[in-house]
Amino acid sequence: MASLLQQSAVSVLGSHPTQASHSKDSNISSSPAATSPFVDVLQTAPRLLQLLSTKALSALASSSRQLRSLIHQHVTSITIIEHNGYGTEYQVTELEILVQTCWPQLQKLNLKYRARLEPGAVAQLARAQWSTLVSLDLSRNSLGEAAMSQLVAGNWPVLKEMNLSHNKLDTAAIAWLIKADWPLESLELSDIKLDVEAAEELIKGEWQNLKRLKLQWNKIGVDVISVLIKACWPVLQSLDLAHNWLSAGAIALLTHGNWSQLTTLVLSNNDLDEAAIRFLSEAQWAGLTSLYLNNCTLEGFELEWLPRAHWPLLSMLSLLGNCLDAAGAMHLVSGNWPLLTELDLMDNALDEVAVQCLADNSWPLLKMLDLTANEELDISMLALMHPQQQAITHIDPSSHKYVPYMF
């Protein structure tokens, strides 16, 4: 539906659905004469709702049962935010209102950030008949085994995206998760303290449609990686292992993962070294298009093996926040990546010699070269490049571009 409803906490529920707001129905006008002309217009052209502010939608929903019902019919996304400050308990009675309301087009439900759903509340959620639900975010709710045993009963036939990050998902909880009959394509399990036993349960999941797996902040070691590479996820395209303190040994094992469809690999915020890069370059992932090695404490000489990797489809390489110098730039330009379109070298130790090296690249499709926040560089150094290269290169030593948290 409307982008406004997709992006904001849907105001037809108020800022947070409560029992009190439910009881306000007795004060809502039910006179069809008062609202029927406007309702007729909206029924004819429901996309007009996207032109209204969140405040206006809230006012409409509280003024008439007809308008509330109409707005509910076109809501595709709901975000429920704590209304009494940090750590507010989320009660079953409040979920009852959400669950019992008809949302015929609901596709995305966001209940993240310390709503602290109890098992009884999760049971209420699992009974909801949302046949169109595609995405469910339950991160940061302290969910454990009891809650997961209730959640998996949810009958959501088109659920493709599930975020369970920052919960208490031990081995028993994961054992319940893999029983869910959802056609998941994206699963986020960051910061669940994934250990060997839990990983062994995870790989038992028959997720033949799983394309994206996010496992940040789990302190994954060699033992867990040795389990994950046994997983049968035939269409896995994106694997995010950022913030895991991965060792060179863990990287060596990772490259043995049988993920022939892998296109995106995120290894950012791991303390990698030359040995790790050497092992990584030996990975047989011919379909790899995007590689993120941000904030990995890499120095220029440690990139020696990276250009030897056989990744003919690589189009995005991000190395921001490392310690790369001219030696690193020299190694990079020797890489045989004919489809490279974006190279991010922000916040490194690049100098004038490095710029000269980068100007001598063989990447005909390169559209973005980011050299911002390299203190030794200034805008005058663009003169070292060809006019076409100048147009795609960003140099600003004082700039601090926003970096997505996941990378």
ZALUM-133884 format. One record per atom (N, C-alpha, C, CB): residue in one letter; x, y, z. Coordinates in steps of 0.2 Angstrom, whole numbers, plus 2048, in hexadecimal, padded with zeros to 3 digits. Glycine has a CB too. Layout:
N
aXYZ...
***
This chain:
407
m8047FA800m800800800m804806800m7FB800806a80280B803a806811803a80C811806a801817806s811815804s818815807s81781880Es81D819803l81381C80Fl81281F816l81181A81Bl80D825816l80C816819l80A81081El80F80B81El80380D81Bq81380A819q819805819q81F80881Eq81B804812q81F80E81Eq825811822q824813829q82881681Es81E81482Bs81D817832s819812836s81A81D831a81981483Da815810841a80E812840a817812849v80A80D83Ev80480E83Bv7FF811840v800808838s7FD81783Es7F981B843s7F2819844s7F9822841v7EF815840v7E8812841v7E880F848v7E680E83Bl7EE80C84Al7ED809851l7EF80E856l7F2803851g7F0814855g7F381985Ag7FA818859g7F0818861s7FE81A85Es80581985Es807812860s80981E862h80280F864h803809867h7FC806869h80880986Dp7FA800866p7F37FE867p7F27FC86Fp7F17F8863t7ED7FF872t7EC7FD879t7E57FC87At7EE80387Eq7E37F9880q7DD7F7882q7D87FE882q7DC7F4888a7DC803884a7D880A885a7D680C87Ea7DC80F888s7DA80C879s7D980E873s7D380A870s7DF80E86Eh7D3803871h7CE7FF86Fh7C7801872h7CF7F8871s7C7803878s7C080587Bs7BE80C878s7C1806882k7C2810874k7C0816872k7BA81586Ck7C581A86Fd7B980F86Ad7B480E865d7AD811867d7B3807863s7AC81186Ds7A581386Fs7A581B86Es7A4812877n7AA81E86Dn7AA82686Cn7AB828865n7B0829870i7AC823861i7AC824859i7A6825856i7B081E856s7A582A852s79F82B84Es79D82584As79F83184Bs79782384As79581D845s790820840s792817849s78F826840s78B82983Bs78D828834s78983083Dp78A82482Fp78C824829p78C82A825p78981E825a78782E827a786835823a78C839824a780838825a79083982Aa79583D82Ba79B83C827a79783D833t79C835825t7A3834822t7A283081Bt7A782F826s79C82E819s79B82A813s79E82D80Ds794828812p79D83480Cp7A0836805p7A8835805p79E83E805f7AB83780Bf7B283680Bf7B482F80Af7B5839811v7B182A80Ev7B282380Dv7B1821806v7AD81F812d7AC823803d7AB8217FCd7B18237F7d7A58257F9v7B48297F9v7BA82C7F5v7C08277F6v7BB8337F7l7C18267FCl7C78217FEl7C681A7FCl7C8822806q7C08187FCq7BF8117F9q7C08117F2q7B880F7FBt7BF8167EEt7C08177E7t7C78177E6t7BC81C7E4a7CB81B7EAa7D281D7E9a7D681C7EFa7D38247E6p7D78167F2p7DA8157F8p7E18187F9p7DA80E7FAr7E48197F3r7EB81B7F3r7EB8227F6r7EE81B7ECl7E68267F6l7E682C7F9l7E882C800l7DF82F7F8l7E8827803l7EA82680Al7F182880Bl7E881F80Dq7F5826806q7FC827807q7FE82F807q800824801l7F9833805l7FB83A805l7FA83D80Cl7F683E800l7F7839810l7F583C817l7FB83B81Cl7EF839819s7FC83F820s80183E825s7FF83982As802845829t80383782Et802832834t7FD834838t808830837k7FD83B83Ak7F983E83Fk7F283E83Ck7FB845840a7F1840835a7EB840832a7E8839832a7EC84382Bl7EB834830l7E982D830l7E682B837l7EE82882Es7EA82D83Cs7E882C843s7E182F845s7ED82E848a7E0836843a7DA839844a7D4836840a7DB841842l7D683483Al7D0831836l7CE82A839l7D383082Fa7D382683Ba7D182083Ea7CD820845a7D881C83Fs7CE826848s7CB82684Fs7C482A84Es7CF82A853s7C382C848s7BD830847s7B782C845s7BE836842s7B8826842s7B382383Fs7B481B83Es7B1826838r7B0817840r7B181083Fr7B280E837r7AB80C842q7AE812833q7AF81182Cq7B6812829q7AA815828l7B881882Cl7BF81A829l7C481582Cl7C082182Br7C4813833r7C880F836r7C9808832r7C780E83Ds7C3806830s7C27FF82Ds7C6800826s7BB7FD82Cl7C4806823l7C780781Cl7CF80781Cl7C480D819i7D180B821i7D980C822i7DC805823i7DA811827h7D9801828h7DB7FA829h7DC7F6823h7D77F782Fq7D77F681Fq7D77F2819q7DD7F3814q7D07F3815h7E07F9815h7E57FB810h7EC7FB814h7E480180Dv7ED7FA81Av7F37FA81Ev7F77F481Cv7F27FA825t7FD7F581At8027EF818t8077EE81Dt8047F0811s8097F4821s80E7F3826s80C7F682Ds8147F7823i80E7F3832i80D7F6839i8137F583Di8077F183Ct8157FB840t81A7FB845t8177FD84Ct820800842i8187F9851i8167FB857i81C7FC85Ci8127F585Ai81C80385Ei821805862i81F806869i82380C85Fe82480586Ee822806875e82080D876e829805879h81A80E87Ah81781487Bh818817881h810814879n81B813886n81D81688Dn82481688En819812892g828816889g82F81788Bg83381088Ag831819891y83981088By83E80A88Ay83C80488Fy84580C88Cg83B7FF88Cg83A7F988Fg8337F7891g83E7F9895t82E7FB88Et8277FA890t8257F388Ft8227FF88De8217F0894e81E7E9893e8197E988De81C7E6899y8197E4889y8147E3884y80F7DE886y8177E287Dq8097E0887q8047DC88Bq8007D8886q7FF7E088Fv7FD7D2888v7F97CE884v7F37D2881v7F77C8887t7F07D6886t7EA7D9884t7EB7DE87Et7E77DD88Ae7F17E187Ee7F27E5878e7F37E1872e7F87E9879l7F67DC872l7F77D786Cl7F07D586Al7FB7D286De7EB7D486Ee7E57D286Ce7E17D6867e7E07D1872i7E27DD869i7DF7E2864i7E37E285Di7E07E9867l7E97E185Dl7ED7E0857l7EA7DA853l7F47E0858v7EA7D4857v7E87CE853v7E17CE851v7EA7C8858q7DD7D1855q7D67D0853q7D37D584Eq7D27D185At7D77DA84Dt7D67DF847t7D77DC841t7DA7E5848c7D37DD83Cc7D47DA835c7D87DE831c7CD7DA832w7DE7DB82Fw7E37DF82Bw7E47DB824w7EA7E082Fp7DF7DB820p7DF7D781Ap7E57D8815p7D97D8816q7E97DD816q7EF7DE811q7F57DE815q7EE7E480Dl7F57DD81Cl7FB7DD820l8017D981Dl7FA7DC827q8077DC81Cq80C7D9819q8127D981Eq80E7DC812k8137DE822k8197DF826k8177E182Dk81D7E5823l8197DE832l8187DF839l81E7E083Dl8137DA83Cn81F7E5840n8267E7844n8247E884Bn8297ED841l8267E384Fl8257E3856l82C7E385Al8217DD859k8317E6857k8387E585Ak8397EA85Fk83D7E7854y83F7EA862y8427EE867y83E7EE86Ey8417F5865r8407E9871r83E7E8878r8367E987Ar8427ED87Ca8327E6875a82B7E5877a82A7E087Ca8277E4871r82F7DB87Dr82F7D6882r8297D2882r8307D9889l8287CF87Cl8227CB87Cl8237C4880l8217C9874e81E7C3884e81D7BD888e81A7B8884e8197BE88Fp81C7B1886p8197AC882p8117AC881p81A7A5886g80E7AF886g8067AF885g8057B4880g8037B188Ba8097BA87Fa8087BF87Aa80A7BC873a80C7C587Cv80F7B8873v8117B586Dv80C7B086Av8187B186Ea8087AD86Fa8037A886Da7FD7AC86Aa8007A4873q7FC7B286Cq7F77B6869q7F97B8862q7F57BC86Dl7FF7B9861l8027BB85Bl8017B6856l8097BE85Ba8037B0858a8037AA854a7FC7A8851a8067A4857r7F77AA855r7F07A8853r7ED7AD84Er7EC7A8859a7F17B384Ca7EF7B8847a7EE7B5840a7F37BE847q7E97B683Dq7E87B3836q7EA7B9831q7E17B1835w7F07B9830w7F37BE82Bw7F67BA825w7F97C282Fs7F27B9821s7F47B581Bs7F87B9816s7ED7B3817t7F97BF817t7FD7C3812t8047C5816t7F97C9810l8057C381Cl80B7C6820l8117C381Cl80A7C3827v8167C881Bv81C7C6817v8227C781Cv81D7CA811s8227CC820s8277CD824s8257CE82Cs82B7D4822l8297CB830l8287CC837l82E7CD83Bl8247C583Ad82E7D383Fd8347D4843d8337D484Ad8377DC841l8367CF84Dl8357CE855l83C7CF858l8327C7856s8407D3855s8477D3858s8467D785Fs84B7D7854r84B7D6863r84C7D986Ar8467D886Er84D7E1869n8447D286Fn83E7D1873n83F7CC878n8387CF86Fs8457CA879s8477C487Es8437BE87Ds8457C7885l8427BC877l83E7B6876l8427B0877l83C7B686Eg83F7AB87Ag8437A587Cg83F79F879g8457A4883e84179987Ce83E79387Ae83679387Be84078D87Ea834795880a82C795881a82979A87Ca82B798888a82B79F87Ba8287A4876a8297A186Fa82C7AB876m82E79E86Dm82F79B866m82B795865m836798865s82979186Bs82578B86As81E78E868s825787871q81C79486Aq815797868q81679A861q81379C86El81B79D860l81B7A185Al81B79C854l8227A5859v81E797854v81E79284Ev81779084Cv82378C84Fa812791850a80C78F84Ea808794849a80778E854g80C799848g80979F844g80879C83Dg80D7A5844n80279D83An80079B834n8007A182Fn7F9798833w8067A282Dw8087A7828w80B7A5822w80D7AD82Cp8077A381Dp80979F817p80E7A2812p80379D813v80F7A9813v8137AD80Ev8197B0812v80F7B180Al81A7AF818l81F7B281Cl8267B181Al81E7B0824k8297B6817k8307B5814k8357B8818k8307B880De8347BD81De8397C0820e8387C0828e83A7C881Em83D7BD82Bm83C7BD833m8427C0836m83B7B6835n8417C483Bn8477C783Fn8467C5846n8477CF83El84A7C1848l84A7BF84Fl8517C0853l8497B7850s8547C5851s85B7C8853s85A7CA85Bs85E7CD84Fh85F7CA85Eh85F7CC865h85A7C986Ah85F7D4865n8597C3869n8557BF86Dn8597B9871n84F7BC869k8557B6875k8597B1879k8577AA876k8567B1880l85A7A9870l8587A386Cl85E79E86Dl8587A5864d85D799872d861794873d86078E86Fd86179287Bt863789870t86278386Ct85B78086Ct86777D86Ea858780871a85177E872a84C78386Ea84E77E879a84E78A86Ea84978E86Aa84A78D863a84B79686Ci85178C860i85278B859i84F785857i85A78B858a84E78085Ba84B77985Aa84477B858a84C77485Fw84177F85Cw83A78185Aw839785853w836785860l83E78A852l83E78E84Cl83E78A846l84479384Ci842785846i84378183Fi83C77D83Ei84977C840k83877C843k832779842k82C77D83Ek82F776848a82D78383Ea82978883Ba828787833a82B78F83Cd821787831d82078682Ad81F78C827d81978182Aw825790826w824796823w82979681Dw82679C828p828799817p82C799811p83179E812p82879A80Bl83579E817l83A7A4819l83F7A5813l83D7A381Fe8407AB811e8467AD80De84B7B1810e8437B1807s8497B4816s84E7B8819s84D7B7821s84D7C0818l8537B5824l8537B482Bl8587B882Fl8537AC82De8577BC834e85C7BF838e85C7BC83Fe85A7C7838l8627BA841l8637B7847l86A7BA84Al8647B0847s86A7C184As8707C484Ds86F7C4854s8717CB84Ad8757C4858d8767C585Fd8717C0863d8747CC861i8717BA861i86D7B5865i8727B0868i8697B1860k8797B2868k87E7AE86Bk87E7A6869k87D7AD873l87E7A6862l87E7A085El88479C860l87D7A1857d882796863d888791865d88778B860d88878F86Cv88C786861v88C78085Dv88677C85Dv89277C85Fe88377B863e87D777864e87777B860e87B77686Ba876781861a87178585Da872785856a87178C860a878786854a87A78584Da87877F84Aa88178784Be87977984De87777384Be87077284Ae87A76D850e86C77584Ee86577584De863779847e861778854l86677F847l864784841l86578183Al86978A842i86A77D839i86C77A833i867775831i873778832k863772836k85E76D835k858770831k85C76A83Bg857777832g85177A82Fg851779827g851782830e84B777825e84B77581Ee84877C81Ae84677081Cw84D78181Aw84B787817w84E78780Fw84E78D81Bq84A78480Bq84C784804q84B78A801q84877E801n84878F804n847796800n84C79B804n840798801l850799809l85479E80Cl8597A1808l85779B812k8587A8807k85D7AC803k8617B0807k8597B07FEr85F7B380Dr8637B7811r8637B5818r8607BE810l8697B581Bl86A7B2822l86F7B7825l86D7AB822k86D7BA82Bk8717BF82Ek8727BD835k86D7C682Fl8797BC837l87B7B983Dl8807BE840l87E7B283Cq87F7C4841q8847C9844q8847C884Bq8827D0842w88A7CA84Ew88A7CB855w8897C4859w8867D0858n88C7BF856n88B7B885An8917B585Cn8877B4855k8977B985Bk89E7B685Dk89F7AF85Bk89E7B6865i89D7AF854i89E7A8851i8A57A6850i89A7A884Ag8A77A0852g8AE79E851g8AE79884Cg8B079B858v8B479584Cv8B578F848v8B078A849v8BC78D848d8AE78884Fd8AA783850d8A378484Dd8A9782858v8A078A84Ev89A78C84Bv89A78C843v89779284Ei89F78F840i8A078F839i8A0788836i8A6793837s8A378383As8A477C837s89D779837s8A977883Cv89877B83Bv89277983Bv88E77C835v88E77A842l88E783835l88A786830l88C784829l88B78E831i892783827i894781820i89077A81Ei89B78181Fk88D777823k88A771821k88377281Fk88A76C827a880778820a87977981Fa878778817a878780821c872776816c86F77580Fc86A77B80Ec86C76E80Ew86D78180Cw86978680Aw86A788803w86A78D80Fp8677847FEp8697847F7p86878B7F3p8657807F3v8647907F6v8647967F3v86679C7F7v85C7977F1l86A79B7FCl86D7A0800l8717A57FCl87179D806q86F7AB7FCq8727B07F8q8767B57FCq86D7B47F4s8747B7803s8777BC807s8797B980Es8737C2807l87F7B9810l8817B7816l8857BD81Al8867B1816d8827BF820d8857C4824d8887C282Ad87F7CA825l88E7C282Bl8927C0831l8967C5834l8977BA82Fa8937CB833a8977D1836a8977D183Ea8947D8834h89C7D4841h89D7D4848h89D7CD84Bh8977D884Bn8A17C9849n8A17C284Cn8A87C084En89F7BD847w8AD7C484Ew8B47C3850w8B77BD84Cw8B47C2857l8B57BC846l8B77B6842l8BF7B6841l8B47B683Bs8C27B0842s8C97AF841s8CA7AD83As8CB7AA846a8D17AC838a8D37AA832a8D07A3831a8DA7AA831g8D179F836g8CE798836g8C7797834g8D079483Ca8C379C837a8BC79C836a8BB79E82Fa8B87A183Bi8BE7A382Ci8BE7A4825i8BF79F820i8C27AB823a8C579B822a8C779581Ea8C179081Ea8CD792821l8BE78F823l8B878A823l8B278D81Fl8B678882Al8B1793820l8AB79681Dl8AB796815l8AB79E81Ft8B1796813t8B279580Bt8B078E809t8B9797809h8AF78A80Dh8AD78380Bh8A578280Bh8B077E810g8A278880Dg89A78780Dg898786805g89878E80Fn893782805n8917807FEn88B7847FCn88F7787FEw88D78B7FBw8877907FAw8897927F3w8877957FFs88778F7EEs8897907E7s8857977E5s88778B7E2q87F7997E8q87C79E7E6q87E7A57EAq87479D7E7l8837A47EEl8847AA7F2l8877B07EEl88A7A87F7t8837B67EFt8857BC7ECt8887C17F0t87F7BE7E8t8867C17F7t8887C77FBt88A7C4802t8827CB7FDl8907C6804l8947C380Al8967CA80El89A7BF808v8947CA814v8957CF819v89A7CC81Ev88F7D381Bl8A07CF81El8A57CD823l8A87D3827l8AB7C9820s8A47D8827s8A67DE82As8A77DE832s8A17E4828n8AB7E2834n8AC7E283Cn8AF7DB83Fn8A67E483Fn8B37D883Bn8B67D283Dn8BE7D483Cn8B57CB839d8C27D2841d8C97D3841d8CD7CF83Dd8CC7D3848l8CC7D0836l8CF7CC831l8D77CE830l8CC7CC82Ad8DB7C982Dd8E27CA82Cd8E37C7825d8E67C7831e8EA7C7823e8EC7C581De8EA7BD81Be8F37C581Ca8EA7B9821a8E87B2820a8E17B181Ea8EA7AE826a8DD7B5822a8D67B5821a8D47B7819a8D27BA826i8D77BC817i8D67BF810i8D87B980Bi8DA7C580Fr8DE7B680Dr8E07B1808r8DB7AB808r8E77AE80Bf8D97A980Df8D37A480Df8CD7A680Af8D27A2815l8CB7AC80Bl8C57AF808l8C67AF800l8C47B680As8CC7B17FEs8CD7B17F7s8CC7AA7F3s8D47B47F5e8CD7A57F7e8CC79E7F4e8C579C7F4e8D17997F8a8C07A07F6a8B979D7F6a8B779D7EFa8B57A27FAq8B37977EEq8B17967E7q8AA7987E6q8B178F7E5w8A979F7E7w8A27A27E6w8A27A67E0w8A07A67EDa8A17A37DBa8A27A67D4a89C7AC7D3a8A17A17CEg8977AB7D7g8917B07D6g8917B67DBg88B7AC7D7l8977B67DFl8977BC7E4l8977C27E0l89E7BB7E8t8937C77E2t8927CD7E0t8947D37E5t88B7CF7DDs8937D27EBs8947D77F0s8987D47F6s88D7DA7F2l89D7D87F8l8A27D57FDl8A37DB802l8A87D27FBy8A17DB808y8A27E080Dy8A77DE812y89B7E2811l8AD7E2812l8B27E0817l8B47E781Bl8B97DE813n8AF7EA81Dn8AF7F1821n8B27F0828n8A97F4821n8B67F482An8B97F4831n8BB7EE833n8B37F6836c8C07EB82Fc8C37E4831c8CA7E5832c8C27E082Bt8CD7EB834t8D37ED836t8D97EA831t8D57E983Cl8D77EA82Al8DB7E8825l8E07ED823l8D77E681Fe8E67EB822e8EB7F0820e8ED7EE818e8F27EF824g8F07F3815g8F17F280Eg8F47EC80Bg8F57F880Bf8F97EA80Ff8FD7E480Cf8F97DD80Df9037E3810e8F47DD812e8F07D8813e8EA7D680Ee8EC7D881Al8EA7DB809l8E57D9803l8E97D67FDl8E37E0801e8EF7D47FEe8F37D17F9e8EF7CB7F5e8F97CE7FBw8EB7C77F9w8E87C17F6w8E17C37F3w8E77BC7FBl8DE7C87F5l8D77CA7F3l8D67CA7ECl8D57D07F6p8DB7CD7E8p8DA7CE7E1p8DA7C77DDp8DF7D27DEr8DD7C27E1r8DD7BB7DDr8D77B77DEr8E37B77E1a8D27BA7E1a8CB7B67E2a8C87B67DBa8C77BA7E7h8C57B17DAh8C17B07D3h8BA7B27D5h8C27A97D0w8B87B87D4w8B17BA7D5w8B07BF7CFw8B07BE7DCp8AE7BC7C9p8AE7C07C3p8A77C47C3p8AD7BB7BDl8A37C37C8l89D7C77C8l89D7CD7CDl8977C37C9l8A27CD7D1l8A37D27D6l8A17D97D4l8AA7D27DAs89C7DC7D7s89B7E37D5s89B7E87DBs8947E37D2m89B7E67E1m89C7EA7E7m8A17E87EBm8957EB7EAl8A67EC7EDl8AB7EA7F2l8AC7F07F7l8B27E97EEs8AA7EF7FDs8AB7F4802s8B07F2807s8A47F4806l8B57F7808l8BA7F680Dl8BB7FC811l8C17F5809l8B67FF813l8B6806817l8B880481El8AF809817g8BB809821g8BD808828g8C3804829g8B780682Cn8C7803824n8CD7FE826n8D4803826n8CE7F9820c8D9800825c8E0804825c8E380381Ec8E480182Bl8E0803819l8E3802812l8E7808810l8DD80180Dd8ED80780Dd8F180C80Bd8F280B803d8F880C80Ea8F880E801a8F980D7F9a8FA8067F7a8FF8117F8a8FD8027FCa8FE7FB7FAa8F87F77F9a9027F8800g8F37F97FEg8EC7F67FDg8E97F87F6g8E87F8803a8EA7FF7F4a8E78017EEa8EA7FD7E8a8E88087EDm8F17FC7E9m8F47F87E3m8F27F17E3m8FC7F87E5h8F07EE7E8h8EE7E77E8h8E77E77E5h8ED7E47EFl8E37EC7E7l8DC7EC7E4l8DB7ED7DDl8D87F27E8v8DF7F17DAv8DF7F37D3v8E17ED7CFv8E37F97D1s8E47E87D2s8E67E27CEs8E17DD7CEs8ED7DF7D1g8DB7DE7D1g8D67DA7D1g8D27D97CBg8D17DB7D7n8D07D37C9n8CD7D27C2n8C57D27C4n8CF7CC7BFw8C37D87C4w8BB7D87C6w8B87DD7C1w8BA7DB7CDp8B77DA7BBp8B57DE7B5p8AE7E27B6p8B47DA7AFl8AA7DF7BBl8A37E27BCl8A37E67C2l89E7DC7BDl8A97E87C5l8A97EC7CBl8A67F37CAl8B07ED7CEt8A07F57CDt89D7FB7CCt89E8007D2t8967FA7CBe89F7FD7D8e8A08017DEe8A57FE7E3e8998017E2l8AA8037E5l8B08027E9l8B08077EFl8B68027E5d8AF8057F5d8AE8097FAd8B58087FFd8A88087FFl8B980E7FFl8BF80E802l8BF814807l8C580F7FEm8B981680Am8B881B80Em8BC819815m8B181C810d8BF81F818d8C281E81Ed8C881981Fd8BD81D824n8CC81A81An8D281681Bn8D981A81Bn8D3811814a8DE818819a8E581C81Aa8E781D813a8EA81881El8E381E80El8E581F807l8E8826806l8DF81F802d8ED826802d8F182D800d8F182E7F9d8F882D803e8F58337F7e8F68357F0e8F882F7EBe8FA83B7EFv8FD82B7EEv8FF8257EAv8F98207E9v9058227EEa8F581F7EEa8F081B7EEa8EB81D7E8a8EC81A7F4v8E98247E8v8E58267E3v8E88257DCv8E482E7E4q8EE8267DBq8F18247D4q8F181D7D3q8F98267D5c8F18197D7c8F08127D6c8E98107D4c8F280D7DCl8E48137D8l8DD8127D6l8DB8157CFl8D98157DCa8DF81A7CDa8DD81D7C7a8DF8187C1a8E18237C6d8E38137C3d8E680F7BEd8E28087BEd8ED80E7BEn8DC8087BFn8D88027C0n8D57FF7B9n8D28037C5s8D37F97B9s8D07F67B3s8C97F47B4s8D47F07B1w8C57F97B7w8BE7F77B9w8B97FC7B5w8BC7F87C0p8B87FA7AFp8B47FF7AAp8AD8017ACp8B47FB7A3l8AA7FD7B1l8A37FE7B3l8A38027B9l8A07F87B3l8A98047BCl8A98077C3l8A580D7C3l8B08087C5k8A080E7C7k89C8147C8k89C8187CEk8948127C7m8A08157D3m8A18187DAm8A78167DDm89B8177DEl8AB81B7DEl8B281A7E2l8B281F7E8l8B881B7DDd8B181C7EEd8B08207F4d8B78207F8d8AA81E7F8l8BA8267F8l8C08277FBl8BF82C801l8C582A7F6t8B982E803t8B8833808t8BB83080Ft8B0834809a8BC836813a8BF83481Aa8C683181Aa8BA83081En8CA832814n8D1830814n8D5836815n8D382C80Ee8D883781Be8DA83E81De8E0840819e8DD83D824e8E383C815e8E983E811e8E784180Ae8EE838810l8E0840809l8DD842802l8DA848803l8D983C800d8DA84C7FDd8D58527FCd8D38527F5d8D98587FEi8CE8577F4i8CB8577EDi8D08587E8i8C685D7EEs8D585B7E9s8DA85D7E4s8DD8577E0s8E08617E6m8DD8517E4m8E084B7E1m8DB8487DCm8E18467E7l8D584A7DBl8D18487D5l8D58497CFl8CA84B7D5a8D984E7CFa8DD8507C9a8E184A7C6a8E18567CAl8E38457CBl8E783F7C9l8E383A7C5l8EA83C7CFm8DC83B7C4m8D88377C1m8D58397BAm8D28357C5h8D38357B6h8D08377B0h8C983A7B1h8CF8317ABp8C783E7ADp8C08427AEp8BB83D7B0p8BE8467A8q8BA8377ADq8B58337AEq8B68307B5q8B582D7A9q8BC82F7B7q8BD82C7BEq8BB8327C3q8C482A7BFq8BD8387C2q8BC83D7C6q8B483E7C8q8BE8447C3a8B083C7C3a8A983D7C4a8A68387C8a8A583C7BDi8A98327C9i8A782D7CDi8AA82C7D4i8A78267CAt8AF8307D5t8B38307DBt8B18357E0t8BB8317DAh8B18337E7h8AF8377ECh8B58387F1h8A98357F0i8B783E7F2i8BD8407F6i8BB8467FBi8C48417F2d8BB844801d8B9849806d8BC84780Dd8B284B806p8C284A80Fp8C5847815p8C184881Bp8CC84A815s8BD84D81Bs8B984E821s8B284B821s8B8856822s8B084881Cs8AA84581Bs8A983E81Fs8A8843814h8A383D822h8A2837826h89B834823h8A283882Ek89B83081Ek89582D81Ck892829820k89782A815y88B828820y888823825y88981C822y880825825v88B818827v88C811825v88780D828v89380F827p883809823p87E804826p88180082Bp87B800820y87D7FF831y87F7FB837y8817F4835y87A7FB83Cm87D7F1830m87E7EA82Fm8857E982Cm8787E882Af8887EE829f88E7ED825f8947EF82Af88E7F081F
***
